[in-house]
């Protein structure tokens, strides 16, 4: 088999998976909506550097889902983890400007342990109390969700043995991995949005908040967020 024939065969198999994946229109629509929510939130940020990073996160989420659609499940999980890191990093950098510029210059890396540090991270009670104190009672739940989801995504990045058993070595549609991705994508998007709401939402004008009506819808379970948007 020559190289053109080899890759054509792989592409054919991937397109078969694509056809099966796009039949899940409702779930794919949900994933696209969530990445769009992050994009719309990003466009409201006054700082151009923070805005660009969060817009990039939205694009990375879309890229992860496209990998999913092609049956590249491990790559989808890895891209999702990258989006998670960058999403929380954008918020972390907003209050750690020196580290932002060191990262932009390539002199430092994003450190997950710093992002989720229990005392100084963006999912700490200290952080919430500084910017949206009424949400501090929910921080622990979102921090635990972040830690659990990141750990699961990391299993695919590091190649844990059970991930090879789940995904196999051949291109084929895998409903179990699709459902896992759907679950993890929702968790990633929710945690990023919650952290962004804690950091920025009280700084926005009423007119800006008016453009973000998806926020009280996505966090309908948190009364303090609903009330900020004039909902009961």
C-alpha positions in Angstrom: 0.0 0.0 0.0 1.5 3.3 -1.0 1.4 6.3 1.3 -1.4 8.1 -0.5 -3.6 5.0 -0.4 -2.7 4.5 3.3 -3.8 7.9 4.4 -6.9 7.8 2.1 -8.0 4.7 3.9 -7.5 6.4 7.3 -9.5 9.4 6.1 -12.3 7.1 4.9 -12.5 5.5 8.3 -12.5 8.9 10.0 -15.3 10.2 7.8 -17.4 7.2 8.8 -16.9 8.1 12.4 -17.8 11.8 11.6 -21.1 10.7 10.0 -22.0 8.7 13.2 -20.9 11.6 15.5 -22.9 14.3 13.8 -26.1 12.3 14.3 -25.8 13.5 18.0 -27.0 16.9 17.0 -28.4 17.9 20.3 -25.3 17.1 22.3 -23.0 18.7 19.7 -25.2 21.7 19.8 -24.8 21.9 23.6 -21.0 21.8 23.3 -21.0 24.5 20.6 -23.2 26.6 22.8 -20.9 26.3 25.8 -17.8 27.3 23.8 -19.8 30.2 22.3 -20.7 31.3 25.8 -17.0 31.6 26.7 -16.4 33.5 23.5 -19.2 36.0 24.2 -17.9 36.5 27.7 -14.4 37.0 26.5 -15.5 39.8 24.1 -16.7 41.8 27.2 -13.3 41.8 28.9 -11.6 45.2 28.9 -8.1 43.9 29.0 -7.0 42.9 25.4 -4.5 40.2 26.6 -7.0 38.5 28.8 -9.6 38.7 26.1 -7.3 37.1 23.5 -6.5 34.2 25.8 -10.1 33.5 26.6 -11.1 33.7 22.9 -8.3 31.2 22.2 -9.9 29.0 24.8 -13.2 29.0 23.0 -11.4 28.1 19.7 -9.5 25.3 21.5 -12.8 23.9 22.8 -14.2 23.8 19.2 -11.0 22.2 18.0 -11.3 19.5 20.7 -14.9 18.8 19.6 -13.8 18.5 16.0 -11.2 16.0 17.0 -14.0 14.1 18.7 -16.1 14.2 15.5 -13.3 12.6 13.5 -12.8 9.8 16.1 -9.5 11.2 17.4 -10.6 10.7 21.0 -7.3 10.9 22.8 -6.5 14.1 20.9 -9.9 15.5 21.9 -9.3 14.9 25.6 -5.8 16.4 25.3 -7.1 19.5 23.6 -9.9 19.8 26.2 -7.3 19.7 29.0 -5.3 22.4 27.3 -8.4 24.6 27.0 -9.1 24.0 30.7 -5.6 25.1 31.7 -5.7 28.2 29.5 -9.2 29.1 30.6 -8.3 29.2 34.3 -4.9 30.8 33.4 -6.6 33.7 31.7 -8.4 34.5 35.0 -5.3 33.8 37.1 -3.2 36.1 35.0 -5.7 38.9 35.4 -4.6 39.3 39.0 -1.0 38.1 38.5 0.3 40.5 35.7 4.0 39.7 36.2 3.3 36.0 35.6 1.2 36.9 32.5 4.1 38.8 30.9 6.6 36.1 31.8 4.2 33.6 30.1 3.8 35.8 27.0 7.6 36.1 26.8 8.0 32.3 27.0 9.9 32.6 30.3 7.4 30.6 32.3 4.7 28.0 31.9 1.1 27.7 33.1 1.2 25.7 36.3 -2.1 23.9 37.1 -1.2 23.6 40.8 -1.1 27.4 41.0 -4.4 27.8 39.2 -6.3 25.6 41.6 -4.3 26.3 44.8 -6.7 26.1 47.7 -5.4 29.4 49.2 -4.4 31.5 46.2 -6.0 30.0 43.1 -8.9 31.2 41.1 -11.1 28.6 42.8 -10.2 29.6 46.3 -12.5 31.2 48.8 -10.0 34.1 49.1 -10.4 34.7 45.3 -14.2 34.6 45.4 -14.4 36.9 48.4 -12.2 39.5 46.7 -14.4 39.8 43.6 -17.8 38.2 44.2 -18.1 37.2 47.9 -21.6 35.9 47.6 -20.3 33.1 45.4 -17.7 31.9 47.9 -20.0 29.2 49.4 -19.9 27.5 46.0 -16.2 27.6 45.4 -15.3 24.3 47.0 -17.8 22.4 44.8 -16.3 23.9 41.6 -12.7 23.4 42.8 -13.5 19.7 43.4 -15.1 19.4 40.0 -12.0 21.0 38.4 -9.6 18.7 40.2 -11.6 15.6 39.3 -12.1 16.5 35.7 -8.5 17.5 35.1 -7.3 14.3 36.6 -9.5 12.3 34.3 -8.4 14.2 31.2 -4.7 13.8 32.3 -5.1 10.0 32.1 -5.5 10.4 28.3 -2.6 12.8 28.0 -0.2 10.6 30.0 -1.4 7.4 28.4 -2.7 5.5 31.4 -3.2 1.8 30.5 -6.9 1.8 31.0 -7.3 4.7 28.4 -5.7 2.4 25.7 -8.2 -0.3 26.7 -11.1 2.2 26.2 -9.9 3.8 23.0 -8.1 0.9 21.3 -5.6 1.4 18.5 -7.9 1.5 15.5 -10.1 4.3 14.2 -13.7 3.5 15.1 -16.7 5.2 16.6 -16.8 4.8 20.4 -20.1 5.8 22.1 -18.6 5.5 25.6 -15.8 7.9 24.8 -18.3 10.3 23.1 -20.3 10.4 26.3 -17.2 10.8 28.5 -16.1 13.7 26.3 -19.6 15.3 26.5 -19.5 15.1 30.3 -15.9 16.5 30.7 -16.5 19.3 28.2 -19.6 20.4 30.1 -17.6 20.4 33.4 -14.6 22.3 31.9 -16.9 25.0 30.4 -18.9 25.3 33.6 -15.8 25.7 35.8 -14.2 28.3 33.4 -17.4 30.3 33.2 -18.0 30.1 37.0 -14.4 31.4 37.7 -14.9 34.1 35.1 -18.2 35.2 36.6 -16.6 35.4 40.1 -13.7 37.5 38.7 -15.4 39.9 36.3 -19.2 40.0 36.5 -19.5 42.7 39.2 -17.0 44.8 37.3 -19.3 44.9 34.2 -21.8 47.7 33.6 -25.5 46.9 33.6 -25.5 47.2 29.8 -22.7 44.7 29.4 -24.4 42.2 31.8 -27.5 42.6 29.7 -25.6 41.0 26.8 -24.7 38.0 28.9 -28.1 36.5 29.6 -26.8 33.0 29.2 -25.0 33.4 32.5 -28.1 33.2 34.8 -29.4 30.4 32.6 -26.2 28.4 32.9 -26.1 29.1 36.7 -29.8 28.9 37.4 -28.9 26.9 40.6 -27.0 29.8 42.1 -29.4 32.4 43.5 -26.8 35.2 43.9 -26.0 35.1 40.2 -29.7 35.0 39.2 -30.4 38.0 41.5 -27.5 40.0 40.0 -29.3 39.7 36.6 -32.6 40.7 38.1 -34.0 37.2 38.2 -35.7 35.5 41.1 
